């Protein structure tokens, strides 16, 4: 998996697009979860990024502090 700094920031940081490989990689790196955990979270709560992140936290699947979604990086 590439370093999150080399992966483009999602076009819409408020939505998790599971159809874009690069976004899956970014979100997994950002939230410290596996692809399977990310996909399960989206299936459970929808594609709203804050809800997905909260679900991962509540499920104990987020393993590190989230990175800022600041697109200026």
Steps between C-alpha positions, in 0.01 A plus 500: 500500500636841407578775749187712550696811400551357151134406452275778367252639749145389412308739274224517762647445847152464651415187298678163486501380139563126519509476121829691482804286587711803589235622743480162673877510546485857629219432749660180630829679556327805647284307746737209566254232393502215253314508170254242632432713809447810285261320265307353793471845660367651176252214469387561859464880503519621141765706326495808726866530610437626856251216559745243359778633723271496808394143418863389475575664835194342664595159363855541630638473148670838478857445606640852493394861511347614173693732275365835400312504170668830419548498123795738522738216591 
